[in-house]
Amino acid sequence: MTGKDGKLNKHFKSTAHISAYQRLQMFNKENLHIDIQLDKQRVYVNHRQQELLKLNRYVISTLLDVTKVLARQSLSFRAEIESDGNFNQIVSLLRRHNNILNQWYNDTSLRSHQTTYLSNNAQNEFISIVGKAIHNSIITRINKSLFWSVMVDTTPDISHKDMMSIIIRFVNEAGEAEERLFYIGEIQDKTGKGIADNILLILKKFSLDINKLIGQSYDGELNMCGEYKGVKAMLSESVGREVIFVPCCAHCSNKIVEHASQNSLEAAKFFGLCEKLYVFLTGSTKRVVIYPTRVGLRNIQYSSVVAIHESFNEIVDTLDELCNDNDKTTKLEANSIREKIVSYEYYCLLLFVKHLMSMTNALTTTLQDEDLDVLSAIDSLTKTICLLNKLRDDEDTTNKLLELAKERIAKYDVDADDEFSKTHRRRVRSLQVYYRKIFYQMMDQLKSEYIDLLKALEEKLKPFSCLWPSKIPDFRKEDAEQIKIIVPGIDSSDLLY
């Protein structure tokens, strides 16, 4: 009956069935009905309705394109005066060059209820339509991938509400890794369990298959990365299996440098003075004019330290000029800052921090690369640790930095040994021993935390790195077992091996 040679199959191929189906299709087209075709007035009305429908579709399509352009360029839609908003102004521009759009706007008979689709509510609806279309497209692409991972962060917005953003990383149909912003919304409970429950609730709400979730990545905060109560632990517990955790290497690297900068009192004072210098020099238009070559001096960044080093003479000259300023407050503050930066301790730390951060900056830049892979991250961390070990053991380089600082600061009539004897107790052995201790504290802090980050990467990701084409010869059976545990759907480690 229903087989290849069954009666139903033969009937579907028969002339009578095909003819009947074609007549049904024609019947469904109202404008082809015989009563309409015989009535000229109805033919005219029907034709006009079709033309209006076509025109309205064209206009709405144009307005949606305007919406997409503004959203793509991150431009605001509205202004305090509605007609001055970007949306209305772009539509006005298009009307001057598009007769169809202009005619539709001017001829109220073409628009039911005289609507213009330019109101605030209409703009919000366009934004919502485009947003839903993009979001649905992202969901479709994610569901087509075999596996995906989540990256989550929270931050307060301008209204002081805690907002949570979820980014999903997956491999698209072209075999390329892709990241898409998936969700932004307010979050009330910022505990590890609260955030983990919220993540799973949102993923399920949009019908994403939790079985495909194999990875998670967050910053280094305790509520996110805690071993027992952090999001990474709570998410794995809720899913019922381990969801591999990969720390955000770029964020961790910045935090590590920040920790090292606060590791000793002298280092903390150095960076504090750098920021104070920035605030003072950019605190008034007059000071900015005096110091026109101002560069970004703020924050614990390599570029900031380089800026101070390269323009040290100009900074001192600027402070000298401001020390003679008519304003008493400016004069006192300029004197105070000059006294502190024109010293052996400050300049010595400036040279060392510049040298040290040239290594950490190269690592941070690499870890922020969009095309970064696991092997590159591990390799860069390993090389940086080796460089730190080499610098730690190289007393000659340290001694050269100390002597260079002495030589350069002497131009400002600063005697390094005399300054040291006045500011430190006699029990401190020597200037070299004292500053080497500070340098070693910073290097040891950096090295210790970099090693911890490297271990965190290697512990979970080393098996995957062996799947790289050039690394396949190093792939072991133990690696296959580890991958089988982490990746759902792999039933046999022997088959993978």
C-alpha positions as CSV (number, residue, x, y, z in Angstrom):
1,M,0.0,0.0,0.0
2,T,2.7,2.5,1.0
3,G,5.8,0.8,-0.5
4,K,7.8,1.9,-3.5
5,D,5.3,0.3,-5.8
6,G,2.2,0.8,-3.5
7,K,-1.1,2.4,-4.6
8,L,-0.5,5.6,-2.6
9,N,2.9,6.2,-4.3
10,K,1.4,5.5,-7.7
11,H,-1.5,7.9,-7.0
12,F,0.8,10.8,-6.0
13,K,2.5,10.4,-9.4
14,S,-0.7,10.2,-11.4
15,T,-1.8,13.0,-13.7
16,A,-5.1,13.4,-11.8
17,H,-3.4,14.0,-8.5
18,I,-0.9,16.5,-9.9
19,S,-3.6,18.4,-11.7
20,A,-5.7,18.6,-8.5
21,Y,-2.8,19.8,-6.5
22,Q,-2.1,22.6,-9.0
23,R,-5.8,23.7,-8.9
24,L,-5.6,23.8,-5.1
25,Q,-2.5,26.1,-5.3
26,M,-4.3,28.4,-7.7
27,F,-7.4,28.5,-5.4
28,N,-5.2,29.6,-2.5
29,K,-4.2,32.7,-4.5
30,E,-7.1,35.0,-3.9
31,N,-6.3,37.3,-6.8
32,L,-6.9,34.4,-9.2
33,H,-10.5,33.7,-8.1
34,I,-12.9,34.0,-11.0
35,D,-15.3,36.3,-9.2
36,I,-12.4,38.8,-8.5
37,Q,-11.1,38.6,-12.1
38,L,-14.6,39.4,-13.5
39,D,-15.1,42.4,-11.1
40,K,-12.8,45.2,-12.4
41,Q,-13.3,47.3,-9.2
42,R,-12.2,44.3,-7.0
43,V,-9.3,43.7,-9.4
44,Y,-8.2,47.3,-8.9
45,V,-8.5,47.2,-5.1
46,N,-6.7,43.9,-4.9
47,H,-3.9,45.2,-7.1
48,R,-3.6,48.4,-5.1
49,Q,-3.4,46.3,-1.8
50,Q,-0.6,44.2,-3.3
51,E,1.3,47.3,-4.4
52,L,0.9,48.9,-0.9
53,L,2.0,45.7,0.8
54,K,5.1,45.7,-1.5
55,L,5.8,49.4,-0.7
56,N,5.4,48.9,3.0
57,R,7.7,46.0,3.0
58,Y,10.3,48.1,1.1
59,V,10.0,50.9,3.6
60,I,10.2,48.6,6.7
61,S,13.2,46.9,5.1
62,T,14.9,50.3,4.7
63,L,14.1,51.3,8.3
64,L,15.5,48.0,9.5
65,D,18.7,48.6,7.6
66,V,19.0,52.0,9.3
67,T,18.6,50.2,12.7
68,K,21.3,47.7,11.8
69,V,23.8,50.4,10.7
70,L,23.3,52.4,14.0
71,A,23.6,49.2,16.1
72,R,26.7,48.1,14.1
73,Q,28.4,51.5,14.7
74,S,27.3,51.6,18.4
75,L,25.5,54.9,17.8
76,S,22.5,56.2,19.8
77,F,19.1,56.3,18.2
78,R,17.4,59.2,19.9
79,A,18.0,62.7,21.2
80,E,16.2,64.9,23.6
81,I,14.4,66.4,20.6
82,E,13.0,63.4,18.8
83,S,13.6,64.8,15.3
84,D,17.3,65.4,16.1
85,G,18.0,61.7,16.8
86,N,20.4,59.7,14.6
87,F,17.6,57.4,13.4
88,N,15.4,60.3,12.2
89,Q,18.3,62.2,10.7
90,I,19.4,59.2,8.6
91,V,15.9,58.6,7.4
92,S,15.7,62.3,6.4
93,L,19.0,61.9,4.5
94,L,17.7,58.8,2.7
95,R,14.4,60.6,1.8
96,R,16.4,63.2,-0.1
97,H,17.9,60.6,-2.3
98,N,15.1,58.0,-2.4
99,N,11.9,59.1,-4.2
100,I,10.0,56.0,-3.2
101,L,10.7,56.5,0.5
102,N,10.0,60.2,0.3
103,Q,6.7,59.7,-1.5
104,W,5.6,57.2,1.1
105,Y,6.4,59.6,3.9
106,N,4.7,62.6,2.3
107,D,1.6,60.8,1.0
108,T,-0.5,60.0,4.1
109,S,-2.9,57.9,2.0
110,L,-0.2,55.3,1.6
111,R,0.1,54.9,5.4
112,S,-2.7,53.5,7.4
113,H,-3.5,55.6,10.5
114,Q,-0.8,58.0,9.2
115,T,1.9,56.2,11.0
116,T,5.6,57.0,10.1
117,Y,7.4,54.3,12.0
118,L,9.8,56.9,13.3
119,S,8.5,57.2,16.9
120,N,10.4,56.0,19.9
121,N,8.2,52.9,20.3
122,A,8.7,52.0,16.6
123,Q,12.5,52.4,17.0
124,N,12.4,50.2,20.1
125,E,10.5,47.6,18.1
126,F,13.0,47.6,15.3
127,I,15.8,47.2,17.8
128,S,14.0,44.3,19.4
129,I,13.3,42.6,16.0
130,V,16.9,42.9,14.8
131,G,18.2,41.8,18.3
132,K,16.0,38.7,18.3
133,A,17.0,37.8,14.7
134,I,20.7,38.0,15.6
135,H,20.2,36.1,18.8
136,N,18.3,33.3,17.1
137,S,21.1,33.1,14.5
138,I,23.7,32.8,17.2
139,I,21.6,30.0,18.9
140,T,21.3,28.1,15.6
141,R,25.0,28.3,15.0
142,I,25.9,27.2,18.5
143,N,23.5,24.2,18.3
144,K,25.1,23.1,15.1
145,S,28.5,22.8,16.9
146,L,29.5,19.6,18.6
147,F,30.8,21.3,21.8
148,W,31.0,24.8,23.3
149,S,32.2,26.6,26.4
150,V,31.1,29.6,28.4
151,M,33.0,32.8,29.6
152,V,31.2,34.8,32.2
153,D,31.9,38.1,34.0
154,T,29.9,40.5,36.1
155,T,30.3,44.3,36.4
156,P,28.1,47.2,37.7
157,D,26.6,49.4,35.0
158,I,26.0,53.2,35.1
159,S,22.9,52.7,37.2
160,H,24.9,50.7,39.8
161,K,23.2,47.4,39.0
162,D,25.3,44.2,38.8
163,M,25.1,43.0,35.2
164,M,26.2,39.5,34.1
165,S,27.5,38.9,30.6
166,I,27.8,35.4,29.0
167,I,30.0,34.8,26.0
168,I,29.9,31.4,24.3
169,R,32.9,30.0,22.4
170,F,32.4,27.3,19.8
171,V,33.7,25.9,16.6
172,N,31.6,27.0,13.6
173,E,30.9,25.0,10.4
174,A,34.1,26.3,8.8
175,G,36.1,24.8,11.6
176,E,37.1,28.1,13.1
177,A,36.8,29.0,16.8
178,E,34.2,31.7,17.2
179,E,33.1,33.8,20.2
180,R,29.6,35.4,20.5
181,L,28.1,37.6,23.2
182,F,25.1,35.5,24.2
183,Y,23.4,37.3,27.1
184,I,23.5,40.4,29.3
185,G,21.2,40.8,32.3
186,E,21.0,41.9,35.9
187,I,22.1,39.4,38.6
188,Q,21.1,39.6,42.2
189,D,23.1,36.7,43.8
190,K,26.9,37.0,43.2
191,T,27.9,33.9,45.1
192,G,29.4,31.0,43.2
193,K,26.2,29.0,43.4
194,G,24.0,31.9,42.6
195,I,26.0,32.7,39.4
196,A,26.2,29.1,38.4
197,D,22.5,28.5,38.8
198,N,21.8,31.7,36.8
199,I,24.1,30.5,33.9
200,L,22.3,27.2,33.7
201,L,18.9,28.8,33.9
202,I,19.7,31.1,30.9
203,L,21.3,28.3,28.8
204,K,18.2,26.1,29.3
205,K,15.8,29.1,28.6
206,F,17.3,29.4,25.1
207,S,17.3,25.6,24.5
208,L,21.0,25.1,24.4
209,D,22.1,21.5,25.0
210,I,23.9,21.4,28.3
211,N,25.5,18.1,27.3
212,K,27.6,20.0,24.8
213,L,29.0,22.3,27.5
214,I,32.6,21.2,28.1
215,G,34.5,24.3,29.2
216,Q,34.3,27.4,31.4
217,S,36.5,30.4,31.8
218,Y,36.4,33.3,34.3
219,D,38.7,35.9,35.8
220,G,40.7,35.2,39.0
221,E,38.1,36.4,41.6
222,L,37.4,34.0,44.4
223,N,33.7,33.7,43.8
224,M,34.4,32.6,40.2
225,C,37.4,30.4,40.7
226,G,37.1,29.1,44.2
227,E,37.9,25.3,44.4
228,Y,34.9,24.4,46.5
229,K,32.3,27.3,46.4
230,G,33.3,29.1,43.2
231,V,31.3,29.2,40.0
232,K,33.7,26.7,38.4
233,A,33.0,24.1,41.2
234,M,29.3,24.8,41.4
235,L,28.7,24.5,37.6
236,S,30.4,21.2,37.5
237,E,28.4,20.0,40.5
238,S,25.1,21.1,38.9
239,V,25.9,19.5,35.5
240,G,26.9,16.2,37.3
241,R,30.4,16.0,35.6
242,E,33.6,18.0,35.4
243,V,33.3,21.0,33.1
244,I,36.9,21.8,32.4
245,F,38.1,25.2,33.7
246,V,40.5,27.4,31.8
247,P,41.6,30.6,33.6
248,C,41.5,33.9,31.7
249,C,45.2,34.1,31.0
250,A,45.3,37.8,30.0
251,H,43.3,38.8,33.1
252,C,45.5,36.6,35.4
253,S,48.7,38.0,33.9
254,N,47.6,41.6,34.6
255,K,46.6,40.6,38.2
256,I,50.0,38.9,38.7
257,V,51.9,42.0,37.7
258,E,49.6,44.0,40.0
259,H,50.4,41.6,42.9
260,A,54.1,41.9,42.2
261,S,53.9,45.7,42.3
262,Q,52.4,45.6,45.7
263,N,54.7,42.9,47.0
264,S,57.1,45.3,48.8
265,L,56.5,48.8,50.3
266,E,59.1,50.4,48.0
267,A,57.4,49.0,44.9
268,A,54.0,50.1,46.1
269,K,55.3,53.6,46.8
270,F,56.9,53.7,43.3
271,F,53.7,53.0,41.5
272,G,51.7,55.2,43.8
273,L,54.1,58.1,43.0
274,C,53.7,57.4,39.3
275,E,50.0,57.8,39.5
276,K,50.3,60.9,41.7
277,L,52.6,62.4,39.1
278,Y,50.0,61.7,36.4
279,V,47.2,63.3,38.4
280,F,49.3,66.4,39.2
281,L,50.5,67.0,35.6
282,T,47.1,66.6,34.0
283,G,45.2,68.3,36.9
284,S,45.0,71.7,35.2
285,T,45.2,73.1,31.6
286,K,48.1,75.3,32.7
287,R,50.2,72.2,33.7
288,V,49.3,70.4,30.5
289,V,50.5,73.4,28.5
290,I,53.8,73.4,30.4
291,Y,54.2,69.6,29.9
292,P,52.8,69.2,26.3
293,T,54.5,65.8,25.7
294,R,52.3,64.2,28.4
295,V,51.8,60.5,27.8
296,G,49.6,58.0,29.6
297,L,51.4,57.7,32.9
298,R,48.5,56.1,34.8
299,N,48.0,52.5,35.9
300,I,50.5,49.7,36.2
301,Q,51.3,49.4,32.5
302,Y,54.5,48.9,30.6
303,S,53.7,51.9,28.4
304,S,53.3,54.1,31.5
305,V,56.7,53.2,32.8
306,V,58.3,53.7,29.4
307,A,56.7,57.1,29.1
308,I,58.1,58.2,32.5
309,H,61.6,56.8,31.6
310,E,61.8,58.5,28.2
311,S,60.5,61.9,29.3
312,F,62.1,61.9,32.8
313,N,64.1,65.1,32.0
314,E,61.1,66.9,30.6
315,I,59.1,65.9,33.7
316,V,61.8,67.3,36.1
317,D,62.0,70.5,34.0
318,T,58.2,70.8,34.2
319,L,58.2,70.3,38.0
320,D,61.1,72.9,38.3
321,E,59.0,75.4,36.5
322,L,55.9,74.7,38.6
323,C,58.0,75.0,41.8
324,N,58.1,78.7,41.0
325,D,54.4,79.0,40.3
326,N,52.4,81.8,41.9
327,D,49.8,79.4,43.2
328,K,50.9,78.2,46.7
329,T,49.2,74.8,46.5
330,T,50.8,74.0,43.1
331,K,54.2,75.1,44.3
332,L,54.1,72.9,47.4
333,E,52.8,69.9,45.5
334,A,55.4,70.3,42.7
335,N,58.2,70.6,45.3
336,S,57.0,67.4,47.1
337,I,56.8,65.3,43.9
338,R,60.1,66.6,42.6
339,E,61.8,65.7,45.8
340,K,60.5,62.2,45.7
341,I,61.1,61.4,42.0
342,V,64.6,63.0,41.8
343,S,66.0,60.4,44.1
344,Y,68.2,57.3,43.6
345,E,65.5,55.0,45.0
346,Y,62.8,56.2,42.5
347,Y,65.1,56.2,39.5
348,C,66.6,52.8,40.4
349,L,63.2,51.2,40.7
350,L,62.2,52.9,37.4
351,L,65.0,51.3,35.5
352,F,64.4,47.9,37.1
353,V,60.6,47.9,36.6
354,K,61.0,49.0,33.0
355,H,63.4,46.1,32.4
356,L,61.2,43.6,34.3
357,M,57.9,44.7,32.7
358,S,59.4,44.4,29.2
359,M,59.2,40.7,29.8
360,T,55.7,40.6,31.3
361,N,54.4,43.0,28.7
362,A,55.4,40.6,25.9
363,L,53.6,37.8,27.7
364,T,50.4,39.9,28.3
365,T,50.3,41.0,24.7
366,T,50.6,37.4,23.5
367,L,47.8,36.3,25.9
368,Q,45.5,39.0,24.6
369,D,45.8,37.8,21.0
370,E,42.5,36.9,19.5
371,D,44.0,33.9,17.7
372,L,45.8,32.6,20.8
373,D,45.8,28.8,21.2
374,V,46.6,26.6,24.2
375,L,50.1,25.6,23.0
376,S,51.1,29.3,22.4
377,A,49.8,30.3,25.9
378,I,51.8,27.4,27.6
379,D,54.9,28.2,25.5
380,S,54.8,31.9,26.2
381,L,54.4,31.3,30.0
382,T,57.2,28.8,29.9
383,K,59.6,31.2,28.1
384,T,58.7,34.1,30.5
385,I,59.4,31.9,33.6
386,C,62.8,31.0,32.0
387,L,63.6,34.6,31.4
388,L,62.7,35.5,35.1
389,N,64.9,32.6,36.3
390,K,67.7,33.9,34.2
391,L,67.3,37.5,35.4
392,R,67.1,36.2,39.0
393,D,70.4,34.4,38.7
394,D,72.1,37.2,36.8
395,E,73.7,39.5,39.4
396,D,75.8,41.3,36.7
397,T,72.7,42.7,35.1
398,T,71.3,43.8,38.4
399,N,74.6,45.5,39.4
400,K,74.7,47.3,36.0
401,L,71.2,48.7,36.6
402,L,72.2,49.9,40.0
403,E,75.3,51.6,38.6
404,L,73.4,53.1,35.7
405,A,70.9,54.6,38.1
406,K,73.7,56.1,40.1
407,E,75.3,57.6,37.1
408,R,72.1,59.2,35.6
409,I,70.7,60.5,38.9
410,A,74.0,62.1,39.7
411,K,73.2,64.7,36.9
412,Y,70.6,66.1,39.4
413,D,73.2,66.4,42.2
414,V,71.9,63.3,44.0
415,D,74.5,61.2,45.7
416,A,73.1,57.6,45.9
417,D,75.3,56.5,48.8
418,D,74.6,59.6,50.8
419,E,70.9,59.3,50.2
420,F,70.9,55.6,51.2
421,S,72.8,56.3,54.5
422,K,70.4,59.0,55.5
423,T,67.2,57.1,54.8
424,H,68.2,53.6,56.0
425,R,69.4,52.2,59.3
426,R,73.0,51.1,59.6
427,R,72.1,47.5,60.0
428,V,71.2,47.3,56.3
429,R,74.4,46.0,54.8
430,S,74.8,47.9,51.6
431,L,72.9,49.7,48.9
432,Q,73.3,46.8,46.5
433,V,72.1,44.2,48.9
434,Y,69.0,46.3,49.9
435,Y,67.8,46.9,46.3
436,R,68.6,43.4,45.1
437,K,66.3,42.2,47.9
438,I,63.5,44.4,46.5
439,F,64.1,43.2,43.0
440,Y,64.2,39.6,44.0
441,Q,60.9,39.9,45.9
442,M,59.1,41.3,42.8
443,M,60.7,38.6,40.6
444,D,59.9,35.8,43.0
445,Q,56.3,36.9,43.3
446,L,55.9,37.1,39.5
447,K,57.6,33.7,39.0
448,S,55.5,32.0,41.7
449,E,52.2,33.1,40.3
450,Y,53.2,32.5,36.6
451,I,54.1,28.9,37.6
452,D,50.7,28.4,39.3
453,L,49.0,29.7,36.1
454,L,51.1,27.4,33.9
455,K,50.2,24.4,36.1
456,A,46.5,25.2,35.9
457,L,46.8,25.2,32.1
458,E,48.9,22.1,31.8
459,E,46.9,20.1,34.3
460,K,43.7,20.0,32.2
461,L,44.8,21.1,28.8
462,K,48.0,19.2,28.1
463,P,46.1,16.1,26.8
464,F,44.3,18.4,24.2
465,S,47.6,20.0,23.2
466,C,48.8,16.6,22.0
467,L,46.0,16.5,19.4
468,W,47.8,19.3,17.5
469,P,49.1,17.9,14.2
470,S,52.7,18.5,15.1
471,K,52.2,17.0,18.6
472,I,50.3,13.8,17.7
473,P,53.4,11.6,18.0
474,D,53.5,12.6,21.7
475,F,49.9,11.6,22.3
476,R,49.7,8.9,25.1
477,K,47.0,6.5,26.2
478,E,46.7,8.5,29.5
479,D,45.9,11.6,27.4
480,A,43.1,9.7,25.7
481,E,41.7,8.6,29.1
482,Q,41.7,12.2,30.3
483,I,40.0,13.5,27.2
484,K,37.3,10.7,27.5
485,I,36.5,11.9,31.1
486,I,36.2,15.6,30.0
487,V,34.4,15.3,26.7
488,P,30.9,13.8,26.7
489,G,30.1,11.4,23.9
490,I,33.5,9.7,23.7
491,D,32.9,6.1,24.8
492,S,36.2,4.5,24.1
493,S,39.6,5.9,25.0
494,D,41.2,3.0,23.1
495,L,39.4,4.0,19.9
496,L,40.5,7.7,20.4
497,Y,44.1,6.5,21.0
